[in-house]
Amino acid sequence: MAIRRTTLAAEAGDLAVLEHEARRRGVSLAQVLREVVAREADELRGRRRPRIGIGRSDLGIAQLSAEDEDAPARGVLRSD
């Protein structure tokens, strides 16, 4: 993946914390910032993934909805 340079504006105190972490680890501030950006991007990507639920019942969803057609709207599924 290609690295792109950009300018960053941030609070001085926040940058000081990251600079201290970089010195402690013996890496550049740029490395710490790359890690922070990558972590945030991964989190954002994860939130956008479709969420699919899978259920199981002895009755099919068509039969359940025919017995009580308003059940899905109420969030009620009967499982006998």
C-alpha positions in Angstrom: 0.0 0.0 0.0 1.3 3.4 -0.9 2.3 5.9 1.8 0.9 9.4 1.3 2.3 12.5 3.0 0.0 15.0 4.6 -0.1 17.8 7.0 -1.5 17.3 10.5 -2.9 19.9 12.8 -3.4 18.7 16.4 -3.3 20.0 20.0 0.2 20.5 21.3 -0.5 18.4 24.4 -1.7 15.5 22.3 1.3 15.6 20.0 3.6 15.8 23.1 2.1 12.5 24.4 2.7 10.8 21.0 6.2 12.3 20.7 7.0 10.9 24.2 5.7 7.5 23.1 7.8 7.6 20.0 11.0 8.4 22.0 10.1 5.7 24.6 9.9 3.1 21.7 12.8 4.5 19.8 10.7 5.2 16.6 9.8 8.3 14.8 6.7 10.4 15.5 5.7 9.6 11.9 5.6 5.9 12.8 3.4 6.4 15.8 1.1 8.6 13.8 0.9 6.0 11.0 -0.1 3.4 13.6 -2.8 5.7 15.2 -4.2 6.5 11.7 -4.2 2.8 10.7 -5.9 1.8 13.9 -8.7 4.4 13.5 -9.2 3.5 9.8 -9.6 -0.2 10.8 -12.2 0.7 13.4 -14.1 2.8 10.9 -14.0 0.0 8.3 -15.3 -2.4 10.9 -18.3 -0.3 11.7 -19.3 -0.2 8.0 -19.4 -3.9 7.5 -22.8 -5.3 7.0 -24.3 -7.1 10.0 -26.2 -10.2 9.1 -28.1 -12.2 11.6 -28.8 -15.9 11.2 -31.6 -17.6 13.0 -32.9 -21.1 13.3 -36.4 -22.3 14.0 -38.4 -25.5 13.4 -40.9 -23.3 11.5 -40.0 -21.3 8.5 -40.2 -17.5 8.6 -43.0 -17.6 6.0 -45.1 -19.8 8.3 -44.3 -17.7 11.4 -45.2 -14.5 9.6 -48.5 -16.0 8.3 -49.5 -17.0 11.8 -48.9 -13.5 13.2 -48.1 -11.1 10.4 -47.4 -8.2 12.9 -44.8 -10.2 14.8 -41.7 -9.1 12.8 -42.7 -5.5 13.2 -43.0 -6.0 17.0 -39.7 -7.9 17.0 -41.4 -11.0 18.3 -40.6 -14.4 17.0 -42.4 -17.4 18.4 -40.4 -20.5 18.9 -42.5 -23.5 20.1 
